Amino acid sequence: MCEVQQSCFPPRVLFTGSFSDLFPLPTGPILLCIDRGVSSNEIVRLKSALQANRLYEYLMPGGERSKTRASKQKLEDWALAMKIGSNVSVFAVGGGATLDLVAFFAATYARGVPLFLVPSTLLAMADASFGGKCGVNAKRVKNIVGTVYHPHAIFIDSQLLLSLPKYHIQAGLVEIAKHSLLDSKEAFDTVMSCWNACLQKDLPCLEKLIAYSLNVKEKFCSRSKEYRHFLNLGHTMAHGLEGVEGAYLTHGVAVAIGMYLEAAIGFRRGIVRRDVVEKTKEIAALAAPRSPFKGKWSFEHLKRTLELDKKNTAGVPRVVWIEAIGKPYVCHGCTAIPLEWAEVEYAHDLMKRMWP
Ligand SMILES: NC(=O)c1ccc[n+]([C@@H]2O[C@H](COP(=O)([O-])OP(=O)(O)OC[C@H]3O[C@@H](n4cnc5c(N)ncnc54)[C@H](O)[C@@H]3O)[C@@H](O)[C@H]2O)c1
């Protein structure tokens, strides 16, 4: 039996190879929360590997639209109706949105129950499953209600990616590229050279990048709270765009555009080097070759959403920058730097020119 702590950092990350070598599992009841996007064959495979005496199964819609307080409450009400108690261990299987929601549920149900994550999208494997951040969106503000709660272990089985549409692979590659931009030029070049092979679902190549990406994330998470902010590269503009666009815009595409726009602002300030702007523009063009926007919204809408961003101080949005690839920018000990609204408007205009 494994000693199940409620929350531990760093969690064990296991590349499971068909779930056949799951490490000793909790002996008590298991609540398996599964994203409906995961194929039924994979669910059967996972269930047989778990071999739980008492297994509760909760199928839930995946994606951003379901990452809400209402969905969390629905899960809580269901768990109560099933008389699930504090001896349960929760397994979350799904994309980043499902993991964020179920982890938040596990953090608060019965004052916290042990959590295990089985990410099923590239973005969730390479980023969202690690670091402990969890929560839901409210009033179109991303991740505004949530906490930090670490899983006991993360099981990565790249075979789950076989059913994932290419544009979601693309979204995961953006977050991996983000980690490499924070890390080094060599790593960035490697990620970009693997891009097409990954899109073709070359699983060994994908696994290599997932392991690399989690490594970088761990480095940034364990250094300091201030340093951890760098993982938000591109995320201020991204969250603003996700807020105005709604669930149409995938998180990865939003981050790709956000990295480019924030780099362009940093370049105007004389902080970010030109090649960073060019590289982030290249990633944005790969992630969004055509306009990804469907909504009709103006700069004023974007401003109103950004005013509510959870990283703000006094309603002013803040961003992190890299001066050069592998060189995060720190100013008098601070990593998150406030923006002027005129700069946000400049970025908005730039975006409208690139994706009219
Ligand atoms: N907690 C963190 O540190 C962190 C980090 C990065 C991103 N995130 C969050 O992650 C979310 C984005 O995650 P995502 O990119 O995984 O998207 P997602 O969770 O929205 O999933 C995208 C779609 O893929 C489907 N899906 C899931 N697994 C599948 C599979 N194996 N085959 C086919 N379809 C499948 C889902 O049902 C959904 O429709 C955002 O909410 C973002 O805020 C969290």
PDBQT file of the ligand as one rigid body, heavy atoms in Angstrom, charges set to zero:
ROOT
HETATM    1  N1  LIG A 401      -2.907  24.280 -13.268  1.00  0.00    +0.000 N 
HETATM    2  C1  LIG A 401      -1.968  24.713 -14.072  1.00  0.00    +0.000 C 
HETATM    3  O1  LIG A 401      -0.814  24.912 -13.683  1.00  0.00    +0.000 OA
HETATM    4  C2  LIG A 401      -2.292  24.959 -15.519  1.00  0.00    +0.000 A 
HETATM    5  C3  LIG A 401      -1.261  25.193 -16.440  1.00  0.00    +0.000 A 
HETATM    6  C4  LIG A 401      -1.597  25.373 -17.777  1.00  0.00    +0.000 A 
HETATM    7  C5  LIG A 401      -2.926  25.323 -18.180  1.00  0.00    +0.000 A 
HETATM    8  N2  LIG A 401      -3.899  25.110 -17.260  1.00  0.00    +0.000 N 
HETATM    9  C6  LIG A 401      -5.312  25.052 -17.670  1.00  0.00    +0.000 C 
HETATM   10  O2  LIG A 401      -5.475  23.962 -18.568  1.00  0.00    +0.000 OA
HETATM   11  C7  LIG A 401      -6.606  24.234 -19.395  1.00  0.00    +0.000 C 
HETATM   12  C8  LIG A 401      -6.285  23.882 -20.832  1.00  0.00    +0.000 C 
HETATM   13  O3  LIG A 401      -6.020  22.495 -20.864  1.00  0.00    +0.000 OA
HETATM   14  P1  LIG A 401      -6.052  21.634 -22.218  1.00  0.00    +0.000 P 
HETATM   15  O4  LIG A 401      -5.260  22.312 -23.251  1.00  0.00    +0.000 OA
HETATM   16  O5  LIG A 401      -5.727  20.252 -21.821  1.00  0.00    +0.000 OA
HETATM   17  O6  LIG A 401      -7.542  21.778 -22.727  1.00  0.00    +0.000 OA
HETATM   18  P2  LIG A 401      -8.918  21.205 -22.161  1.00  0.00    +0.000 P 
HETATM   19  O7  LIG A 401      -8.798  20.656 -20.802  1.00  0.00    +0.000 OA
HETATM   20  O8  LIG A 401      -9.885  22.302 -22.386  1.00  0.00    +0.000 OA
HETATM   21  O9  LIG A 401      -9.227  19.967 -23.137  1.00  0.00    +0.000 OA
HETATM   22  C9  LIG A 401      -9.426  20.200 -24.486  1.00  0.00    +0.000 C 
HETATM   23  C10 LIG A 401     -10.418  19.187 -25.068  1.00  0.00    +0.000 C 
HETATM   24  O10 LIG A 401      -9.791  17.922 -25.218  1.00  0.00    +0.000 OA
HETATM   25  C11 LIG A 401     -10.680  16.889 -24.760  1.00  0.00    +0.000 C 
HETATM   26  N3  LIG A 401      -9.814  15.752 -24.410  1.00  0.00    +0.000 N 
HETATM   27  C12 LIG A 401      -9.176  15.501 -23.262  1.00  0.00    +0.000 A 
HETATM   28  N4  LIG A 401      -8.408  14.395 -23.390  1.00  0.00    +0.000 NA
HETATM   29  C13 LIG A 401      -8.589  13.919 -24.633  1.00  0.00    +0.000 A 
HETATM   30  C14 LIG A 401      -8.057  12.810 -25.359  1.00  0.00    +0.000 A 
HETATM   31  N5  LIG A 401      -7.145  11.988 -24.829  1.00  0.00    +0.000 N 
HETATM   32  N6  LIG A 401      -8.477  12.631 -26.641  1.00  0.00    +0.000 NA
HETATM   33  C15 LIG A 401      -9.370  13.486 -27.222  1.00  0.00    +0.000 A 
HETATM   34  N7  LIG A 401      -9.877  14.566 -26.573  1.00  0.00    +0.000 NA
HETATM   35  C16 LIG A 401      -9.488  14.784 -25.304  1.00  0.00    +0.000 A 
HETATM   36  C17 LIG A 401     -11.442  17.551 -23.640  1.00  0.00    +0.000 C 
HETATM   37  O11 LIG A 401     -12.663  16.889 -23.403  1.00  0.00    +0.000 OA
HETATM   38  C18 LIG A 401     -11.643  18.958 -24.204  1.00  0.00    +0.000 C 
HETATM   39  O12 LIG A 401     -12.786  18.979 -25.032  1.00  0.00    +0.000 OA
HETATM   40  C19 LIG A 401      -6.956  25.695 -19.201  1.00  0.00    +0.000 C 
HETATM   41  O13 LIG A 401      -8.100  25.788 -18.389  1.00  0.00    +0.000 OA
HETATM   42  C20 LIG A 401      -5.759  26.258 -18.458  1.00  0.00    +0.000 C 
HETATM   43  O14 LIG A 401      -6.094  27.354 -17.633  1.00  0.00    +0.000 OA
HETATM   44  C21 LIG A 401      -3.612  24.911 -15.959  1.00  0.00    +0.000 A 
ENDROOT
TORSDOF 0
